[in-house]
Amino acid sequence: MDIFKTLTPEAMETALQRQLEQITAQGSDEVVRLRKELEKTPDDAELWFELGISLNQSALHYEELAVRKAEMQYDREHGDEPQPGDAEGVTIRVDISAVRPVYQQSLEAFDKVLELNPDYYGVACQKGVVYGNMHDLENAERCYLQALEDDDEDFTAAYYLSQVYAEMGKTELAAKYQQMSDDLNSATGV
C-alpha cells in the first residue's frame, strides 16, 4: 500500500513543510551526526564526503515528497478516485528553490574534501550528481567529464553523463556514454 495515497492534501503539505524545515534548519539525523563529528575532526575528508552525500540525499528526499504531492494533485484533478500510477507518463516538475541552499551546502562539503585531499576519489562524480539534481546540466556534464578524466573506467560517471546528454537532447553522445557505461560495467563484473 502506498502510504502517500492515504494522506490528505493538507497532511501532505504539512509533511513537506516539516521536511523542509528540518533539512534547512539542521538536516537529517545523519547530517546532524556528521556535523558533530566534524566539530571534533574538521580535517577529516571522509566525513566531509559523507556530509556532502547526506545533504544531497536530504534535499532529494524533499523533492521526492514534493513530486508525490504533485502526483496526488494531478490524480485528484483528473479523476474522482485517484488510482496508483494515474500520473505515469506525465512529466511532473517541482520547484527546488526551497532546497537549493541544501544542494549548495552539499557542493561546499565536496569542495572541502578537495581542499583537504585534492586526489580524493569520487568527488567529481558526486558533484555531478548534485548538479544533476539541481537541473544544472552544464555543470553536471563538466563534473562527469572530470570524473572520467580522473578514472576512465568509472562506469557510474559514464552512465550519469549519458543521462545528462539525453536530457540535453544530445542523443549521439548519450548513446556513446551509455555504451561506454555498459561496456565498463560488464568488464568489472558488477
N, C-alpha and C positions, 0 to 999 in steps of 0.2 A: 504494500500500500504506500502511495506517495503522500507523505505527511503534509506536504505543501498544498495538496488538493483539498485538505480538510480545513485549512486556515481561511478565515475571512479576509477580505482586503485590508481591513483595519488591523487585524492581527499580523498580517504580513508586513504592513507598513511599520508597525511597532517593532517587529523583529529586525527589519532593515535599519531602523533608526538606532536601535540598541547596538547592533553590529557596527554601524558606522561610528558611533560614539566610542565604543571600545577600541576599535583599531586606530582611530585618530588620536585618542587620548593616551593610550598606553600600549595598545597592541594585544595580540593574543597572549595566552598564558606562556607559550613558548617564547614569544618576543620579550615578555617581561623577564623570564628566566635568563635569557641570553644577555639582556641589558644589565642585569645584576651581576652576571659572571664577568661581563666586560668592565664593570666598575672595579673589579678585583684585578683583572688581567687585560688592560686596554690594548696591549700589543699582540694579542692572540689572533692571528689572521684567520684561523679556523673558526673561531667564534664569530668574527665579523662576517665570514662567508655564510655561516648558518643563519645569522641575523638577516642578511640580505635575502636569503631564500624564504625565511619565515615571514618577513614583511611582505614579500611578493605574494606568498600564499594567503596571507590575511586579506590583502586587497582583492585578490582573485576570488576568495570566498564571498566577500561582499558583492562583487559583480555577479557571481552565480546566483545569489539571493535576489538581486535586482532583476536578472533575466527571468527567474522563476516568477517573480511578481508580474513582470510584463507578459509572460506567457499566460498567467492566470487571468489577467485583464483581457488579453486577446480572446481567450476561450470564453469568458463571460460575455464579451461584446458580440461574439459570433455564434452564439447558441445558448439555448435555455439551460442545458445541463452540460457543463464542461466535461469533456472526456479526455483521458490521458492521450497525449500526442496530438490534440487538435491543432496546436500551433506548429507542428512539424512541417518543415518545408517553408516556413515563413522566417525571414531574417529579422531577428529582434536585436536591436542595438540599445545599449543603455548608456546614460551619461556617466562617465567615470571621473568627472571633475572632483567629486567628493573624496575619492580615494587617490587622486593624483599625488597628493603630498606623501602618501604611504609608499607609492611606487618610487617617488623621488628619494625617500629615505632608504629604500632598498638599493637603488643605484649608488647612493652615497656610501652605504656599507660595503658594496663591492669595490668602490674606489679606494676605500680604506684598506681593503685586502691588498690591492695592488700597491698601495703606498708602503705597506709593511713587507710585502713579498711580491715584487714585480713579476715573478715567474709562477705565481700560484695557478695551478691548473684548473680550468673550468670557469674562470671568472668571465671571460668574453662571452661564452655561450649563455651563462646565467643572465648577464646584462642584456643579451639579445632577447631572452625570454621576457624580461621586464619590459623592454621597449616594445616588444610584440604585444604584450598585454595592454600597453598604453596606446596601441594602434599607431605607433611611431615607426613605420615600416622602414624608412631610410636608415635610422639608427640601428634598428634590429638587423637589417642587412649588413651594415658595417660591422657589427659585433660578430655575427655568424661567420663572415668572411675572415675576420681576425682569428676566430676560434679555429677555423680550418687552416689558416696560415700557421698557427701555433701547433696544430696537430692535424695533419692531412688525413688521418684515419678516424676523425671524430664523426661517426655516423649520425649522432644526435644533432650536431650543428648542421650537417648536410641536410638532414630531414627538415629541421626548422627553417633553414634557408629556402628549401623547396616550397614550404608553406607560405613564406613571405613573398616569394616570386609569384606564386599562384594568386595571392591576394592582390599583388600589384598588376596582375594581368600579363605577366611575362612568362607565358606558357612554356616556351622552349627552355628557358633557364630553370623553371620549376621542374620540368621533366628531367633535365640533366642532373640536378641535385637530388631529386628523388631516386634516380637510378644509382647515383653515387652512394646515397644512404643505404639503399637495398644491398648493393654490392659489398659495402663495408660491413654492414650488419651480418650478412651471410658469411663473410670471411672471418668474422670474430666468433661465429658460432652462437651468437646470442639469440 
